[in-house]
């Protein structure tokens, strides 16, 4: 790549990021235009596109499969049914409302896409908030924060965790053993903060109607079939890689999506076209384009240069590298989509470890799996930074934007500062817990 091509690539990448950050252009259009410019100038070749799609296909398959499975639950009426039961369980208490909200959102978002889950559960959260006569903006912001944080509970909970985990060959079971406890702690640390950041809801007490009863499910058999597919998907996430014929998480997601669509088709409740129409292809296209842009930036040699600078600064000491990546990625993810940030960071860290001679040059390829235990805390730190950094700002994660859009549609505008008031203190505490957890993993690995 010539010097001129390097400058053009970095300039286009910076322009795309800036346009998205200031909301000058729709994020998908910005990413498509940036990719198109680099393709038109011959900087991004057909080989680059194929290589990038190969690297991102697993993550895109996970997102698509999760979206389909979640969408097929909508016509069952289960969310309306759960909404009434949820309201009854609060007993008119704002404190119980917020605690139950965490208990509801976290396990769902451990397996399903965060933004999709926010869309599905938003009617429940808003209905309960209205019944308790509190502003639903705060609970909806909390819903987004918990949905993002819950991505740390499993390997497939967030695109960032899957990208990092799959890049080092970490299985679903290994993730549960090494990382999930830290994800749980990052959720639990939110609870002591609720009386401060959501004081207007925490202390509320209301009398609920005595005749509050959940309506029967609209289609019980459809609900049972859809939930069966969901349970099968979760089971295969956990044990699929241990089967004689190994089934990786992306394959599990596609299989589950196919079965979920088959259930909808057999039920004749709605056309398959309607289900697919509601899938968030906009996000999938955006992520694909961002991977193309990261591929172009990689060709400039900038990431390799940063790898050498990282080695010059820290040598073979992985602890300061882990802390730098955790806090640096968290800061970047507060204003940028975490997926491209993580994709570039993986290349940066692998390059650093090769330069530091912690792993052989083969580690730069996708098939390398023999990562020393001393290197794993760095990758775990990257997961925490990418997943939790987006909790601080309105534009930090897709779930945040979706949550704000739902509030706006209901007549309540969520400003950047309103989200920051809740998100920033929560994120700082979560990152503090993450630092402690990474330090513990370093100590255990030594």
KAJO-V829506 format. One record per helix or strand of 2 or more residues. SS is the DSSP state (H for helix, E for strand). FROM is the first residue (numbers start at 1). LEN is the number of residues. Records with the same first field share a line. If there is no record, write none. Layout:
SS = FROM-LEN / FROM-LEN
//
This chain:
H = 3-19 / 27-14 / 46-26 / 74-3 / 78-13 / 94-16 / 114-18 / 136-17 / 159-9 / 172-7 / 180-12 / 194-4 / 199-4 / 220-23 / 249-19 / 272-6 / 281-19 / 302-13 / 318-16 / 338-18 / 361-4 / 373-17 / 398-12 / 416-30
//
